[in-house]
Structure formats: structure tokens, C-alpha cells
């Protein structure tokens, strides 16, 4: 059965596995926990596009048992002892790379790379049993939005084979802006534009997303684009109109998630 694709927020570092007396991450965690119930059936595998891995051309993790990459700093000791022992899928990695190559897009398989926190942190919440094979996909270092939409389009066939495509990033990602009420209005303006773009269908959506830098408060919301570009892949993997399925004020900024059927 065909799986949807999603753009999900992955939070801040290992936020879901730390004390949270103010409840900052409660709503986001609840959204992630509910994700599996929103799927048509249990996925055969999960392909996660992470904004925390940039490569020349796209790359896919090809390990049978991927390790974890603890690419966050200054957090409590126990957060560096987290486990997520999901199997990898060298076959899926190879097929995904081949689909991109057939579309004229540079791609490779990295047999040694582990899963970074843009992957294992949200998956520990959304799919805690760790019994579904996981492959991570990088973003291309050019940060070209049209290229990422095209990559998603090339990977769309995986959805028909029961592969869930999860794009992991943040719809607002400016470290200076988190917790600063001066960024609430700019984040609202960008989120309104992003939602309108995502809720369009195929070609119109692709055109809007390719021009994301012209959106209101675009560069205030994303000084760099690596946390937004996974959305382009998820959107490119569908021709149907998208749906905003999560939106919340987090640390004074609006954070949203989207589904594409």
C-alpha cells in the first residue's frame, strides 16, 4: 500500500529525552507519537531525509546495522547513551541511489555513515520499537531547492513499495530567534507562506518552493536552508496537495509539519 511522505520537526537536540518542566516539547512529542497511527499500514522501511547531513550530491546510509551519530553538544551525559537499534537496508539505499541516477541526479551510498540526531531522535518518539529498517538521506550541499524537489520526484516510486518518506528538519530554524518574541511575527509570516505553498498541488507547489527565498521573512526564518530543504524532497515525492498536520508556537516561533499523499 502506498505510504505518504511527511515533513516533520525534529526538535532541539535530544529534547524529548530530557527534563522539560515548561512543557516546551510536549506538543511536538505528541505529534510524533501519533504519526504511526496516521499511516495506512506499517511501513516496509523508512527513508529519512535529514538536514544534519550535507554531501556533494545526495547520499544514503548503506549499513546493515547503522550506528548513531551524536551530533549535538553540551547536553546531559545520558543523552549520549541513547539507543536506536533499527536495522538498515542496503537494498533500499542502493535502489534510492539508482532512482536518482536514472533521473540524472548525483547520488551515492555510504556504507559507514550512521544515523544523526535528525533521524534517531524523532524516530525514537514516532517509531520506538525500532523494528522497521531505516535509511538516511543527505541534503545536497548546493542547497538548491529545485534539485531537492526533483530528487523527491525521482524517489516517489518508493512510496508505492511501502516506504515511508520522512523529511526531518524545522520549518523555522534560526538559532538567534528561538525564545525571542521579536521573531514571532516573522515566523508567523513565513509559516503562512509555507503552508499556502505546501497546500498546493504538484507543479504549482514546486514552483513556489523553488522560490522560497522570496517569501516573507525567509532569511530571518532560515539564515541557511539545510533544515528547510528536506521538505522539498517530501513535497516532490507527491503530486497531491499537501496538508499542514502540525502547527504550534515553540520557543516564541511557529513550527509546522506537513503531510503529502
N, C-alpha and C positions, 0 to 999 in steps of 0.2 A: 504494500500500500504506500502511496506517495506520502512523504513527510513534508512538512512545511520548512521554511527557513525563518530564523529569528535573529534580531539584533538585541542582545541582552547587555545590561550593565554588569560589570564585574566588581564594582565597589572599590574600596581603597585598601590596597594590600590584602592582608588576611583578615579583613574587618569582621567577617561573620564568625570568626573563631576567637574573638577577644571579648572582654567585658565591654558592654555597651549601655551604661546606665542611662544615657539620654535617649536611647532608642533610635539613634540615627539610622541604623541599617536594618531596622525591624521590617519596614515595608518592603524594601528591596529583597530581603531574605525570603519573605512570604511569597513574593512574586516568583522567585527562583524555585522555591519548594513546590509551587503549584504547576510548574512547567510540564512535568511528565504527564499530569492528568489532562493537559490540553492537547496531547498528541493522539493521532488516530490509532496508534499501536506502539508497542515497544520498538525503538529503532534497532535496525541491524547493526548500525555503527553511528558514531558521531564525528563529524568534521568540524573542528572549532577554529575559526579564524581569529587570531589574537593580535591586538595592537602592540603587544610587547615583543614581537619578533619581526625584525626588518631584514630583508635579504635582497641581493641583486637578482631579480627575477623572483618568482614565487617558489616556496619550498614547503615540503611536507615531511613530518616526522615519520620515519620508517622502522622504528624499533619494535620488536615483538613485545617487549615489556618496557615502556618508556619510563625513565626516571623523572624526578621533579626538579625544576629549576627555581630556586628560591630567590627570585629577582626583586626582592623588596628589602628594605634596610631599616634598622633601628627599631624593630618590633620585638615583643617578648620572645624569650627563648623557645617556648612551646610551639610557636608558630613556624619554627624551622624544623619541627619534628612531625608536621602534618604528613599524612599518607593519603595517596590516592592510587590504588594498585590496579587500575583498569588496564586491560591488555591493549596493545597497539594493534594495527592492522597494516602490515607491509603491503598486502594486496590492494587495499583501498588507497594507500599512498601512491602506489605505482599507477593505479588507474586514474586518480585525480591528476597526477602529473602528465599522463598521456593525453587526457582530455584537454588540458591547457595547451600542450604541444600541438595537438591537432588543430587548435584554434589560432596557432601562430604566436602563442604566449609562452615566454620562457619559464620553465619550471624544472625542479629537481627534487630528489628525495634525500633527506639527511638521515642516515641510519643511526646516528649517535645522539641527536638532539632530544632533550627531554621536554616535558610539558611545563610551561611557565605559569605564573600565578593568574594570568588572564584566562587560563584553561582550568587548572585544578581547583582554584578557589571557588568559582561559581558551580563547577560540576559537583564538588563535594556537597553543595547545598541542593542542587537540582536533581542529581542522579547519585545519591550517596552510596548505593550498593556497589558502584564501580565494576559492574559486570557487563558493560557494553564497550566494545572496542572504540578507542579514541585515537584520532589522528589530528595533529595540529597543523594549521596552515599559516604561513607568514603573510605579512603585507610586503608589497614591493617597495623598495627604498625610494623609488621615484615619487611615491605618494600621489600618483596620477589617478584621479577619481574615475575617469572613463575607463582606464585599464582595469580597475578593480571591478567595475560593473561588468565589463567584458569577461573577466575571469569567472564571476558568478554565473554569467550566462552559459559559459562553457561547462561549468560544473553542475548545471541544473539536472542533467540526466541522473546524477547520483540520487536525487530525491526519489526518483521512480523505483530505485532499488532499496528503498527503506533507510537511506542515510539521512540523518538529521543534520542540517547545516546550521551551526550556531556561530554568529558573529559576535565576538566578545570585545566590548570597548566601553566608552562612555559618551553619551550624547552631548554632554558638556565636559570639557577637560582642560581647565586652566587652573593650575595649582594655586596661583595667586588669588583666584576668585572664590575658592571654596571657603565658606564661613564668612564671606564678606557681603553684607546686604547690598552693597553698591552693584553687585553682579546679578542680583535677582532679576531686575528688569531686562538687562541684555540677554540673560539666559532664557527668559520667557519669550523674547522676540525671536531668538534663534530657534527655540523649540517649536514655536508656532509655524515658522517657515519649514522646518524639517518635517514636521507632522504633515503639513499640506503636501510637501514633495513626496513623502513616503506613501501617502494615501492615494496617489495617482497610480495609473497602470503603466506597464512596460516602457514604451519609448518616451512618453512624456516625463515619467519619473527619472529615467536615465538622463535625459537632457537637463532636468533640474539639478540632480545630484552632481552632475559633471561641473555645474557652475556654482557649487556650494559656497565658494569664497565671496560671491556677490550677495549672499544672504545677509539680513540684518545681524549685526554683532558677530559675524562669522569668525573673525580672527580674535575677537575677545573671548569667544567660546572655545576656539581651538587654535591657539598660537601655533601648534603643529597638528598635522592631520591624522597621525597614526591611530588615535583612538576613535576616529570617525570612519576611517576607510573600511573597517570590517563591515559596516552597514552597507557599503556599496556592493560588497560581494553577496550578502544576503539578499539585497534587493534585486541584483542582477540575476539571481537564481530563480526568479519568478516573473511572470508576465502579468500576474493579477494585482489588483490594487492592494496596497498594504494596509495594515491596521495598527494603530497605537494600542498596545495591550498593557502598558505600564507607564505611569507618569506620577512624579512625586517631587516635592521640594526636599532636596538633600543638601545640607550644609549651605543653605541660602541660594541654591541654584536648582533649576528644573532639570530633572533627569528622566529620560523616557526610554521605552523599549518598544520594538515593533515586530509584527508577525507578517510573513508573506506566504500565501498559499499557492 
